[in-house]
């Protein structure tokens, strides 16, 4: 497998190691984890090979996204035997990604590895995560069991990923939307309007700060506003306003009662106004917002 060859990189993370060490002690926990890692490697051996183990994380390589899907499902099924191995506190989170890799000295490098590593960091116990472009390469057997979740900005990556989950349990609730390669999830958009100026927010990597300070992303000219009065940050497909002020932030959603926030958060929705330190009716400044 030479440089530039496309492959699927898999990371499987043992979840609950701290609880296991606290319950069983260092030696017994370490032995149990080693047995579990070995067990996982053997369960996926027909579809993926182990590259290395990093603590409680196992890195594997598969020839295709479909092979990776088959291998990771086998690993999650095998994780059901952790209790028999004396590691009942452990669970398994998995992330995998398909793309070009560089193989050197029995190790694997490249952006594909980085994305897979970030995906496993997002995975909860019993979860298998992958990006939409990898999901499109999974064969029909598991394609219908993939659902879209949301777009996410992962650390170290310049662009958002459309996150998907491979639903592997036979008893998983059936109320999910199967993955459709032709469909693209609606990307949330927030429009802000202040003194005739407009700002459209689709992707916020860092929180947008609003306040009197000239270094804020949106500067408001209001003596009742704090220097860094509040912030807005995207969380999944929602925009959340967090008050950081002395006098509070007042939010009015059109047709509803005004809400005062004091060191609290509110998810913005529909159409409304944000005012600073005083209710909108008596304050001279307000930022109008539109959620699409």
C-alpha positions in Angstrom: 0.0 0.0 0.0 2.0 2.9 -1.3 1.8 6.7 -0.7 -1.5 8.2 -1.9 -3.4 4.9 -1.9 -7.0 5.4 -0.7 -8.0 3.4 2.3 -10.3 3.6 5.3 -8.7 4.6 8.6 -10.6 3.3 11.7 -10.1 4.5 15.3 -11.8 2.5 18.1 -11.8 4.1 21.5 -12.4 2.2 24.8 -14.8 4.3 26.9 -15.0 4.0 30.6 -11.3 3.2 31.3 -11.2 5.5 34.4 -14.1 3.7 36.0 -12.5 0.4 35.3 -9.2 1.4 36.9 -11.0 2.8 39.9 -13.0 -0.4 40.4 -10.5 -3.1 39.5 -7.1 -1.4 40.2 -4.3 -0.7 37.8 -3.0 -4.2 37.1 -6.3 -5.9 36.6 -7.7 -3.0 34.6 -4.7 -2.9 32.3 -4.9 -6.7 31.7 -8.7 -6.5 31.0 -8.2 -3.6 28.5 -5.4 -5.5 26.7 -7.7 -8.5 26.4 -10.5 -6.3 25.0 -8.2 -4.6 22.5 -7.0 -8.0 21.3 -10.6 -9.3 21.1 -11.6 -6.3 19.0 -8.7 -6.7 16.6 -9.6 -10.4 16.0 -13.3 -9.6 15.5 -12.5 -7.3 12.6 -9.5 -9.1 11.2 -11.2 -10.3 8.0 -12.0 -6.7 7.0 -9.4 -4.6 8.7 -5.9 -4.9 10.1 -4.5 -3.4 13.3 -1.9 -0.7 12.7 -1.2 0.2 16.3 -2.6 0.7 19.8 -2.4 4.0 21.6 -3.5 3.6 25.2 -7.2 2.7 25.0 -7.4 3.6 21.3 -7.0 1.1 18.5 -6.0 2.3 15.0 -6.9 0.0 12.0 -6.8 0.1 8.2 -9.3 -1.3 5.7 -9.2 -1.5 1.9 -12.5 0.2 1.4 -15.2 2.1 3.2 -17.5 -0.9 2.9 -14.9 -3.2 4.5 -14.5 -0.6 7.3 -18.3 -0.6 7.9 -18.4 -4.4 8.1 -15.3 -4.4 10.4 -16.6 -1.8 12.8 -20.0 -3.4 13.2 -18.2 -6.6 14.1 -16.2 -4.7 16.7 -19.3 -3.2 18.3 -21.0 -6.6 18.4 -17.8 -8.0 20.0 -17.8 -5.2 22.6 -20.9 -6.9 24.0 -18.4 -9.5 25.4 -16.4 -7.0 27.4 -18.2 -8.1 30.6 -17.0 -11.7 30.2 -13.5 -10.3 29.8 -13.7 -8.6 33.2 -14.3 -5.2 31.7 -18.0 -4.5 32.2 -17.3 -0.8 32.7 -16.0 -0.4 29.1 -17.8 0.6 26.1 -16.7 1.3 22.5 -16.8 4.5 20.4 -15.7 4.3 16.7 -14.9 6.8 14.0 -13.7 6.0 10.5 -12.9 7.9 7.3 -12.0 7.0 3.8 -9.4 8.8 1.7 -5.7 9.0 0.6 -3.2 7.8 3.2 0.6 7.6 3.4 2.1 4.3 4.7 5.6 4.6 6.2 7.4 2.3 8.5 4.3 0.3 9.4 2.4 3.5 10.3 -0.2 5.6 8.5 -0.2 9.4 8.0 -2.3 12.1 6.3 -5.5 14.1 6.5 -7.6 10.9 6.4 -6.0 9.8 9.7 -6.6 13.2 11.3 -10.3 13.2 10.3 -10.8 9.7 11.6 -9.1 10.6 14.9 -11.4 13.6 15.3 -14.5 11.5 14.5 -13.7 9.0 17.3 -13.4 11.9 19.7 -17.1 12.7 19.0 -18.3 9.1 19.3 -20.3 8.1 22.3 -20.4 4.6 23.9 -21.8 2.2 21.3 -21.7 4.8 18.4 -20.1 4.6 15.0 -19.4 7.9 13.3 -18.4 8.8 9.7 -18.6 11.7 7.3 -21.1 11.9 4.5 -18.5 11.5 1.8 -17.4 8.3 3.4 -21.0 7.1 3.8 -21.5 7.4 0.1 -18.9 4.7 -0.4 -20.4 2.2 1.9 -22.2 -0.7 0.2 -25.9 -1.3 0.2 -25.9 -3.7 3.1 -25.1 -0.9 5.6 -25.9 2.2 3.5 -29.6 2.0 4.5 -28.6 2.0 8.2 -26.7 5.3 8.0 -28.4 8.4 9.2 -27.3 12.0 8.9 -26.8 13.8 12.2 -25.6 17.4 11.7 -22.7 19.5 10.3 -19.8 19.9 12.7 -16.6 21.8 12.8 -13.8 19.5 14.1 -10.6 20.8 15.6 -7.8 21.2 13.2 -10.1 21.1 10.1 -10.8 24.1 7.9 -14.3 23.0 6.8 -17.3 21.6 8.4 -18.1 17.9 8.0 -21.6 16.5 7.5 -21.6 14.0 10.3 -23.3 10.6 9.9 -24.0 7.6 12.2 -24.0 4.0 11.2 -26.8 2.4 13.2 -25.7 -1.2 13.9 -27.9 -2.4 16.7 -30.8 -4.7 15.7 -32.9 -3.1 18.6 -32.1 0.5 17.6 -35.3 2.5 17.6 -36.7 2.7 14.0 -37.5 6.4 14.1 -34.5 7.6 12.1 -34.0 8.9 8.6 -31.8 6.7 6.4 -28.8 8.2 4.7 -29.5 9.5 1.2 -26.5 10.5 -0.8 -28.6 12.8 -3.0 -29.9 14.8 0.0 -28.1 17.5 1.8 -29.2 18.7 5.3 -30.4 22.2 5.6 -27.7 24.5 6.9 -28.9 26.9 9.5 -28.4 30.6 8.8 -28.7 33.6 11.1 -29.1 37.1 9.9 -28.4 40.1 12.1 -29.4 43.7 11.4 -28.1 46.7 13.3 -28.4 50.4 12.2 -29.0 49.4 8.6 -26.0 47.1 8.5 -26.6 43.3 7.9 -24.5 40.3 8.9 -25.2 36.7 7.8 -23.8 33.9 9.9 -23.7 30.3 8.6 -20.6 28.9 10.2 -19.2 30.3 13.4 -15.9 28.7 14.4 -15.5 31.0 17.4 -18.3 32.8 19.3 -19.3 36.2 17.8 -19.1 38.8 20.6 -21.5 41.7 20.8 -20.7 44.8 23.0 -19.3 48.3 23.2 -15.7 47.2 22.9 -14.3 48.1 19.4 -12.7 44.6 19.2 -16.2 42.9 19.3 -17.4 41.2 16.2 -20.5 43.4 16.4 -20.0 46.8 18.1 -23.2 48.4 19.6 -23.3 52.1 20.6 -25.3 51.8 23.8 -24.2 53.1 27.2 -26.2 50.3 29.0 -24.3 47.6 27.1 -21.2 46.0 28.6 -17.9 46.1 26.8 -18.4 42.4 26.0 -22.1 42.1 26.5 -23.1 38.8 25.0 -22.0 36.2 22.4 -23.6 34.0 19.7 -22.3 30.6 18.8 -23.5 27.9 16.5 -24.2 24.6 18.1 -25.1 21.9 15.6 -27.9 23.6 13.6 -28.9 26.2 16.2 -27.5 29.6 17.2 -27.2 30.1 21.0 -26.9 33.5 22.6 -25.0 33.7 26.0 -25.3 36.7 28.2 -22.0 37.9 29.8 -23.1 41.3 30.9 -23.6 43.3 34.1 -27.2 44.5 33.3 -28.5 41.5 31.4 -29.6 40.9 27.8 -33.2 41.2 26.7 -34.5 38.9 23.9 -37.8 39.3 22.2 -39.1 36.7 19.8 -41.8 38.2 17.6 -45.3 37.4 19.0 -43.9 36.3 22.4 -43.0 37.9 25.8 -39.6 39.4 26.3 -37.0 37.3 28.1 -34.3 38.7 30.3 -31.0 36.7 30.4 -28.5 37.1 33.3 -25.5 34.9 32.8 -27.8 32.5 31.0 -28.2 31.1 27.5 -31.1 31.1 24.9 -31.4 29.4 21.5 -32.4 32.1 19.0 -35.4 31.2 16.7 -37.7 32.8 14.2 -37.5 36.6 14.1 -36.8 38.9 17.0 -34.7 41.5 18.7 -31.8 41.6 21.2 -31.4 44.7 23.4 -28.8 45.5 26.0 -29.1 46.3 29.7 -32.7 47.5 29.3 -36.0 46.1 27.8 -36.4 46.8 24.1 -39.2 49.2 24.8 -37.1 51.7 26.7 -33.6 51.0 25.2 -32.4 53.0 22.3 -30.4 50.2 20.6 -31.5 46.7 19.5 -30.1 44.1 17.1 -32.7 42.4 14.9 -32.3 38.7 14.1 -33.8 36.3 11.6 -33.3 32.6 11.9 -33.6 30.5 8.7 
